Amino acid sequence: GTSEHINPVIERAKSLGFETHVFSWNAGEIGENTADFFYPISVANHEQICEHCRRIGPLGVVSLSSDLAAITASYIAEQLCLAGNGYQQTLQITNKLRCRRILAKTGIPQPNFVGIGDEISVADCKKIEFPVIVKPTDRSGSRGVKKILNRSELLRGLSTARDISFERRAIAEDYVIGRHFSCECISYHGEHRILAYTKRENIEGLSYFLEHIHSQPANLTDEQRHRVDYVVQCALNALAINNGASSVEFVIDLDNQLKVIEVTPSMYGDFIGTDLVPVSTGFDYLKMVLDIACGSAPDFKKSANTASVCSQIIVCKNDVRKLNTLLKTESQSLVRHKVMVDETDVPEEITGERYGFFTYKT
């Protein structure tokens, strides 16, 4: 991958003396120029990329913030006998329905769910209580995710999710009311460690479902942290995530019960892993990922300078105003920022589109 969210790992690898070979479709992204070698091949073409890698002879292979890229990375790692997670295991983890079924067998607390194929049976519909969240089973980045309030909206939401899905399947799961968090993890030879907890603030609308603001550290009690730590360890073991970064999203509901929402077998995007974890904890998360990919143990040495930190996606004009205020009054607090369109093109209302980002110490 070559996007703004992925470019930090290319930069960090180069700063450590690695030669970087990067694969992605040719979209004019920043990483195409940052990388030492860029190959305009879609990350979905894992066999073609693997053939290139056989000639390159890499020390390791990494992916960030993309389920599709995680599948390709695990395939290459397995074929070239490099450190990583099993290809079949990654296929299961990145499929929301298969992942839910594995977690259910292990007794991991999670929302009730129903898998939907090309045909929706009466029995399937009877299992669904509203409101629900409808998702494609095998896509990431909020694609096709929608909150459904009643039965009249259900067929339309399921149809949209299945059209986006590679395997033409969707999953409907209970909408859990509560506070949203994730824990950012690192694993090495099956040993897991939570590096940070992230507070995630969602924005919902009729045609979109995206996360707007992420912040660290998260305001969890010690009791909640101990409970999350145990559940996450069980989930990562059940899913056989043995090496590298992972992110486990969960909700603490109104009854203080924990529900696992999603597991990502790589570092999560939106600058959570690349910016928030290093700033709030002092851990060099990117170096850990690169070291493990090359077969070395992660270094848990911390930087002495830490701070509370927040990443914000620009989705409306108010976000641009906030960024401009920070630039004028607290520019030293900004870690990273970019408006990807002309500011006049950012709408007042939220439409579900992303127009940029900024990360800042709070």
C-alpha positions as CSV (number, residue, x, y, z in Angstrom):
1,G,0.0,0.0,0.0
2,T,1.0,3.6,-0.6
3,S,-1.5,5.9,1.0
4,E,-0.9,8.6,3.6
5,H,-1.9,6.2,6.3
6,I,0.6,3.6,5.2
7,N,3.5,5.9,4.2
8,P,4.9,6.2,7.8
9,V,6.0,2.5,7.7
10,I,7.8,3.1,4.5
11,E,9.6,6.1,6.0
12,R,10.4,4.2,9.2
13,A,11.8,1.2,7.3
14,K,14.1,3.5,5.3
15,S,15.2,5.3,8.4
16,L,16.3,1.9,9.8
17,G,18.4,1.2,6.7
18,F,16.0,-1.1,5.0
19,E,15.5,-1.1,1.2
20,T,11.7,-0.8,0.5
21,H,9.8,-2.6,-2.2
22,V,6.2,-1.4,-2.3
23,F,3.1,-2.8,-4.1
24,S,-0.1,-1.0,-4.8
25,W,-2.3,0.1,-7.7
26,N,-1.0,3.2,-9.4
27,A,-3.0,6.0,-7.8
28,G,-0.5,8.8,-7.5
29,E,-0.2,8.2,-3.7
30,I,2.7,9.5,-1.6
31,G,4.2,6.1,-0.9
32,E,4.9,5.6,-4.6
33,N,7.6,8.2,-4.4
34,T,8.8,7.4,-0.9
35,A,9.5,3.8,-1.6
36,D,12.9,2.8,-3.1
37,F,11.0,0.6,-5.6
38,F,7.4,0.8,-6.5
39,Y,5.4,-1.8,-8.4
40,P,2.0,-0.8,-9.8
41,I,0.3,-4.1,-8.9
42,S,-3.0,-4.3,-6.9
43,V,-2.5,-5.8,-3.4
44,A,-5.3,-8.2,-4.4
45,N,-2.9,-9.9,-6.9
46,H,-1.0,-11.9,-4.2
47,E,0.4,-14.5,-6.5
48,Q,1.8,-11.9,-8.9
49,I,3.3,-10.0,-6.0
50,C,4.7,-13.2,-4.6
51,E,6.6,-13.9,-7.9
52,H,8.2,-10.5,-7.7
53,C,9.1,-11.2,-4.1
54,R,10.8,-14.5,-5.0
55,R,13.2,-12.5,-7.2
56,I,13.6,-9.7,-4.6
57,G,14.4,-12.0,-1.7
58,P,13.0,-9.8,1.1
59,L,13.9,-10.0,4.8
60,G,10.3,-9.5,5.7
61,V,6.8,-8.5,4.5
62,V,4.4,-6.1,6.3
63,S,1.0,-4.6,5.7
64,L,-0.9,-1.8,7.5
65,S,-4.6,-0.9,7.9
66,S,-6.0,-3.1,5.2
67,D,-7.5,-6.6,5.4
68,L,-6.8,-7.2,1.8
69,A,-3.1,-6.3,2.2
70,A,-3.0,-8.5,5.4
71,I,-4.1,-11.5,3.3
72,T,-1.5,-10.8,0.7
73,A,1.3,-10.3,3.3
74,S,0.4,-13.6,5.0
75,Y,0.4,-15.4,1.7
76,I,3.8,-14.1,0.8
77,A,5.2,-14.8,4.3
78,E,4.0,-18.4,4.2
79,Q,5.3,-19.0,0.6
80,L,8.7,-17.5,1.3
81,C,9.0,-18.9,4.9
82,L,9.1,-15.5,6.5
83,A,7.7,-14.4,9.8
84,G,3.9,-13.8,9.8
85,N,0.6,-15.3,10.4
86,G,-0.8,-18.3,8.5
87,Y,-2.6,-17.6,5.2
88,Q,-5.7,-19.6,6.0
89,Q,-5.9,-18.1,9.5
90,T,-5.7,-14.6,8.0
91,L,-8.4,-15.4,5.5
92,Q,-10.7,-16.4,8.4
93,I,-9.8,-13.4,10.6
94,T,-10.5,-10.9,7.8
95,N,-13.8,-12.5,7.0
96,K,-16.2,-11.0,9.5
97,L,-18.6,-14.0,9.6
98,R,-15.9,-16.6,9.9
99,C,-14.2,-14.6,12.6
100,R,-17.4,-14.2,14.5
101,R,-18.0,-18.0,14.4
102,I,-14.5,-18.7,15.7
103,L,-14.9,-16.3,18.6
104,A,-18.3,-17.7,19.4
105,K,-16.9,-21.2,19.7
106,T,-14.3,-19.8,22.2
107,G,-17.0,-18.0,24.2
108,I,-15.7,-14.5,23.4
109,P,-18.4,-12.0,24.3
110,Q,-19.7,-10.4,21.1
111,P,-23.0,-9.1,19.5
112,N,-25.5,-11.6,18.2
113,F,-25.0,-12.1,14.5
114,V,-26.6,-13.7,11.4
115,G,-24.8,-14.5,8.1
116,I,-26.7,-13.7,4.9
117,G,-25.9,-15.1,1.4
118,D,-27.6,-14.5,-1.9
119,E,-30.9,-15.6,-0.5
120,I,-32.5,-14.3,2.7
121,S,-34.7,-16.9,4.3
122,V,-37.6,-16.2,6.6
123,A,-35.7,-17.9,9.4
124,D,-32.8,-15.5,8.9
125,C,-35.1,-12.5,9.1
126,K,-36.7,-13.8,12.3
127,K,-33.3,-13.9,14.0
128,I,-32.7,-10.2,13.3
129,E,-33.8,-7.7,15.9
130,F,-33.5,-3.9,15.3
131,P,-31.4,-1.8,15.3
132,V,-28.7,-3.8,13.6
133,I,-25.4,-3.1,11.9
134,V,-25.1,-4.6,8.3
135,K,-21.6,-5.2,6.9
136,P,-20.0,-7.0,3.9
137,T,-18.2,-10.0,5.3
138,D,-14.9,-9.4,3.6
139,R,-14.3,-5.6,3.3
140,S,-12.7,-3.1,5.6
141,G,-12.7,0.7,6.1
142,S,-16.4,1.1,6.8
143,R,-17.3,0.1,3.2
144,G,-20.9,-0.9,3.0
145,V,-21.5,-0.6,6.8
146,K,-24.9,0.8,7.8
147,K,-27.1,1.0,10.8
148,I,-30.6,-0.5,10.0
149,L,-33.5,0.7,12.1
150,N,-36.4,-1.4,10.7
151,R,-37.3,-4.3,8.4
152,S,-38.2,-2.1,5.5
153,E,-34.5,-0.9,5.4
154,L,-33.1,-4.3,5.8
155,L,-33.2,-5.7,2.3
156,R,-31.7,-2.5,0.8
157,G,-28.9,-2.5,3.4
158,L,-28.1,-6.2,2.9
159,S,-28.2,-5.8,-0.9
160,T,-25.7,-3.0,-0.7
161,A,-23.4,-4.9,1.6
162,R,-23.5,-8.0,-0.6
163,D,-22.8,-6.0,-3.7
164,I,-19.6,-4.6,-2.1
165,S,-18.5,-8.0,-0.7
166,F,-16.0,-10.1,-2.8
167,E,-17.9,-13.3,-1.8
168,R,-21.4,-11.7,-2.0
169,R,-22.2,-12.3,1.6
170,A,-23.2,-9.9,4.4
171,I,-23.5,-10.1,8.2
172,A,-26.1,-8.5,10.4
173,E,-25.2,-8.0,14.0
174,D,-26.8,-6.4,17.0
175,Y,-26.1,-2.7,17.4
176,V,-24.5,-2.3,20.8
177,I,-25.1,1.0,22.6
178,G,-22.1,2.0,24.6
179,R,-18.6,3.5,24.5
180,H,-16.3,2.4,21.7
181,F,-12.6,1.5,22.2
182,S,-9.9,-0.6,20.7
183,C,-6.6,-2.0,22.0
184,E,-3.5,-1.9,20.0
185,C,-1.5,-5.1,20.3
186,I,1.8,-6.7,19.4
187,S,2.5,-10.4,19.2
188,Y,5.7,-12.4,18.9
189,H,5.7,-16.2,18.7
190,G,2.2,-16.3,20.2
191,E,3.0,-14.0,23.1
192,H,0.7,-11.0,23.2
193,R,1.0,-7.6,24.7
194,I,-1.4,-4.7,24.7
195,L,0.4,-1.4,24.0
196,A,-2.4,1.1,24.2
197,Y,-6.1,1.6,24.5
198,T,-7.8,3.9,22.1
199,K,-11.1,5.8,22.5
200,R,-13.0,5.8,19.3
201,E,-15.8,8.3,18.5
202,N,-18.2,7.3,15.8
203,I,-20.3,9.4,13.5
204,E,-23.4,7.7,12.1
205,G,-25.7,8.9,9.3
206,L,-28.2,7.6,6.8
207,S,-25.5,6.7,4.2
208,Y,-22.3,6.3,6.1
209,F,-20.8,4.8,9.3
210,L,-17.3,6.1,9.9
211,E,-15.1,6.9,12.9
212,H,-14.3,10.6,13.3
213,I,-12.0,11.0,16.3
214,H,-9.5,8.6,18.0
215,S,-7.7,9.5,21.2
216,Q,-5.2,8.0,23.6
217,P,-5.0,7.2,26.5
218,A,-8.6,5.9,26.8
219,N,-10.6,6.5,30.0
220,L,-11.0,2.9,31.1
221,T,-11.0,1.8,34.8
222,D,-8.4,-0.7,36.1
223,E,-11.1,-3.4,36.3
224,Q,-12.2,-2.8,32.7
225,R,-8.6,-3.0,31.6
226,H,-8.0,-6.3,33.3
227,R,-11.2,-7.7,31.8
228,V,-10.3,-6.5,28.3
229,D,-6.7,-7.8,28.6
230,Y,-8.0,-11.3,29.4
231,V,-10.7,-11.3,26.6
232,V,-8.2,-10.0,24.0
233,Q,-5.6,-12.6,24.9
234,C,-8.2,-15.3,24.4
235,A,-9.4,-13.8,21.1
236,L,-5.9,-13.5,19.7
237,N,-5.1,-17.1,20.7
238,A,-8.4,-18.3,19.2
239,L,-7.7,-16.6,15.9
240,A,-4.0,-17.8,15.9
241,I,-2.6,-14.3,15.5
242,N,1.0,-15.1,16.5
243,N,3.1,-12.4,15.0
244,G,2.9,-8.7,14.4
245,A,0.4,-6.0,15.1
246,S,-3.3,-6.4,15.7
247,S,-6.2,-4.2,16.8
248,V,-9.2,-5.4,18.7
249,E,-12.3,-3.1,18.7
250,F,-14.7,-3.5,21.5
251,V,-17.7,-1.7,23.2
252,I,-18.4,-1.3,26.9
253,D,-22.2,-1.3,26.9
254,L,-24.7,0.5,29.3
255,D,-24.5,-2.5,31.7
256,N,-20.7,-2.3,31.8
257,Q,-20.5,-5.5,29.7
258,L,-17.7,-5.9,27.1
259,K,-18.5,-6.9,23.5
260,V,-15.8,-7.6,20.9
261,I,-16.8,-5.8,17.6
262,E,-13.9,-6.6,15.3
263,V,-10.4,-8.0,15.2
264,T,-7.9,-6.6,12.6
265,P,-4.8,-8.8,12.0
266,S,-2.6,-5.7,11.3
267,M,-2.0,-2.2,12.7
268,Y,-5.2,-0.2,12.5
269,G,-5.3,2.8,10.2
270,D,-6.3,6.5,10.8
271,F,-2.8,7.0,12.3
272,I,-3.7,5.1,15.5
273,G,-0.7,2.8,15.2
274,T,1.7,5.1,13.4
275,D,1.1,8.3,15.5
276,L,-1.1,7.8,18.6
277,V,0.7,4.7,20.1
278,P,4.2,6.2,19.8
279,V,3.2,9.6,21.2
280,S,1.0,8.4,24.1
281,T,3.1,5.4,25.2
282,G,6.7,6.0,23.9
283,F,6.7,2.6,22.2
284,D,8.2,2.5,18.6
285,Y,5.3,0.5,17.3
286,L,6.4,0.6,13.6
287,K,9.9,-0.6,14.5
288,M,8.3,-3.5,16.4
289,V,6.3,-4.5,13.4
290,L,9.4,-4.3,11.1
291,D,11.6,-6.3,13.6
292,I,9.0,-9.1,14.0
293,A,8.5,-9.3,10.2
294,C,12.3,-9.9,9.9
295,G,12.2,-12.6,12.6
296,S,13.5,-10.5,15.5
297,A,12.0,-9.9,19.0
298,P,10.3,-6.6,19.5
299,D,12.0,-3.9,21.5
300,F,9.8,-2.5,24.3
301,K,12.1,0.4,25.2
302,K,10.1,3.5,25.7
303,S,10.7,7.1,24.8
304,A,10.7,9.5,27.8
305,N,8.5,12.0,26.0
306,T,4.8,11.0,26.0
307,A,1.6,13.0,25.7
308,S,-2.1,12.6,25.3
309,V,-2.9,12.6,21.6
310,C,-5.8,12.7,19.2
311,S,-6.3,12.0,15.5
312,Q,-9.2,13.5,13.7
313,I,-10.5,12.8,10.2
314,I,-11.8,15.9,8.3
315,V,-15.4,15.2,7.4
316,C,-16.9,18.7,7.4
317,K,-16.1,22.4,7.5
318,N,-15.9,22.4,11.4
319,D,-12.9,20.1,11.2
320,V,-11.1,22.5,8.9
321,R,-11.9,25.4,11.2
322,K,-10.5,23.4,14.2
323,L,-7.3,22.5,12.2
324,N,-6.8,26.2,11.2
325,T,-7.2,27.3,14.8
326,L,-4.5,24.8,15.9
327,L,-2.2,26.0,13.1
328,K,-2.6,29.6,14.4
329,T,-2.5,29.1,18.1
330,E,-0.9,25.7,18.9
331,S,1.0,24.7,15.8
332,Q,3.6,22.9,18.0
333,S,1.0,20.5,19.1
334,L,0.4,19.1,15.6
335,V,2.0,15.8,14.7
336,R,0.7,15.5,11.2
337,H,-1.9,17.3,9.1
338,K,-3.2,17.5,5.6
339,V,-6.3,18.8,3.8
340,M,-6.6,16.8,0.6
341,V,-8.9,19.1,-1.3
342,D,-9.4,22.9,-1.5
343,E,-10.9,24.0,1.8
344,T,-13.8,25.6,0.0
345,D,-14.8,22.2,-1.3
346,V,-15.3,20.8,2.2
347,P,-19.0,20.8,3.0
348,E,-20.7,22.2,6.1
349,E,-22.7,18.9,6.5
350,I,-21.3,15.5,7.0
351,T,-21.6,13.3,3.9
352,G,-19.5,10.3,4.8
353,E,-16.6,11.5,2.6
354,R,-13.1,12.1,4.0
355,Y,-11.3,15.3,3.1
356,G,-8.1,15.1,5.1
357,F,-6.8,14.5,8.6
358,F,-4.8,15.9,11.5
359,T,-3.1,14.4,14.6
360,Y,-2.3,16.6,17.6
361,K,-1.1,16.4,21.2
362,T,-3.9,17.4,23.7
